[in-house]
Amino acid sequence: MRKMFTFSFIPQCNIFRGLANKRYHEYLDLLVKVLRLPGRKALREETWMAVVIDVTEHPIERPGTKQGRWYSGKSKRHVAKCQLIICLFTLQILSVVCGKGRMADVTLLKQCGLPLAEALEKYADAGYQGLDKLLANAFTPIKKPRNRPLTKTERAYNRALARLRVRIEHVNRRCKIFRVTKAVYRGNRRYLQKTWTVVAALVNYRYAE
């Protein structure tokens, strides 16, 4: 009787699991339409004055194929990269873009093709080295040359830049409060962008002034 109960219960579990997954994606699609980020249109404007760009890594299950594209040498695991652009002063999340874990931060910014206004001041970390050659008013830390140490002025510049960039780390923490963006993502990776968009919109709504 115990075996009969077990085998008869398994198909019912699969039915409920499939129904729950269907309902989850229905609500996710609905939330994406209702909860919107300022997005591309806002980044074309100059009213934000200054933005901070950063990437946070989100662990995922090991892919069945093409695992190397998702493997991060920095974290030593399979991850997805989630790029956030926030307003420096209001800490509002303006855009979220997700990419593969092996991709360089600056490459992710290039491929997403976001239209950043020239007048915007853009602050980023060392992962965006060379950004000042691609975009106007872009600021990244000064990398130490091989043949000499950084000068006093260069170190002061890096410290001042770090004080500005650290604000986005607080926003990352706000997003990571949600378990779906903190724990290992076990869903289909093509829905990760929608998930992060909804979480970012909820964070904006929660901390709106």
Residue pairs with C-beta under 8 A, 6 or more apart in sequence:
25 191
28 191
28 194
28 195
28 198
29 194
31 198
31 201
32 194
32 197
32 198
35 197
35 198
35 201
35 202
35 205
36 201
37 93
37 94
37 95
37 96
37 197
37 200
37 201
37 204
38 92
38 94
38 95
39 94
39 95
40 95
40 114
40 115
42 48
42 94
43 51
43 85
43 94
43 95
43 114
43 115
43 116
43 117
43 120
44 115
44 116
44 117
45 117
46 117
46 119
46 120
48 87
48 88
48 94
48 120
49 88
49 89
49 120
49 121
50 87
50 88
50 89
50 120
50 121
50 122
50 123
50 164
51 85
51 86
51 87
51 88
51 94
51 116
51 120
51 121
51 122
51 123
52 85
52 86
52 88
52 122
52 123
52 124
52 164
52 165
52 167
52 168
53 83
53 84
53 85
53 109
53 122
53 123
53 124
53 128
53 168
54 83
54 84
54 124
54 125
54 165
54 168
54 169
54 172
55 81
55 82
55 83
55 84
55 105
55 108
55 127
56 81
56 82
56 84
56 172
56 175
56 176
57 72
57 74
57 75
57 79
57 80
57 81
57 82
57 101
58 79
58 80
58 81
58 82
58 98
58 181
58 185
58 192
58 196
59 75
59 77
59 78
59 79
59 183
59 184
59 185
60 70
60 78
60 79
60 80
60 101
60 184
60 185
60 186
60 189
60 192
61 78
61 184
61 185
61 186
62 78
63 69
63 70
63 78
63 189
67 78
68 102
69 100
69 101
69 102
69 103
70 78
70 79
70 80
70 100
70 101
70 102
71 77
71 78
71 79
71 101
71 102
72 78
72 79
72 81
72 101
72 102
73 102
75 101
78 101
79 101
80 98
80 99
80 100
80 101
80 185
80 189
80 192
81 98
81 99
81 100
81 101
81 103
81 105
81 108
82 96
82 97
82 98
82 181
82 192
82 196
83 95
83 96
83 97
83 98
83 99
83 105
83 108
83 109
83 112
84 93
84 95
84 96
84 168
84 171
84 172
84 175
84 200
85 93
85 94
85 95
85 96
85 114
86 92
86 93
86 94
86 167
86 168
86 171
87 94
88 121
88 123
88 164
88 167
90 209
91 167
91 170
91 171
91 207
92 204
92 208
93 171
93 175
93 200
93 201
93 203
93 204
95 114
96 193
96 196
96 197
96 200
97 108
97 109
97 112
97 114
97 193
98 192
98 193
98 196
99 108
99 111
99 112
103 111
104 127
105 124
105 125
105 127
105 128
106 127
106 128
106 129
106 130
106 131
106 134
109 128
109 131
110 134
116 122
116 135
118 135
118 136
118 137
119 136
119 137
120 137
121 137
121 139
122 131
122 135
122 137
122 138
122 139
123 139
123 140
123 161
123 164
123 165
124 131
124 138
124 139
124 140
124 165
125 140
125 141
125 165
126 140
126 141
126 143
128 138
128 140
129 140
129 143
130 140
131 138
131 140
132 138
132 139
132 140
139 161
140 161
141 158
141 161
141 162
142 150
142 154
142 157
142 158
144 150
150 158
171 203
174 203
174 206
174 207
175 181
175 196
175 199
175 200
175 203
176 182
178 199
178 202
180 195
180 199
181 195
181 196
181 199
185 192
185 195
187 195
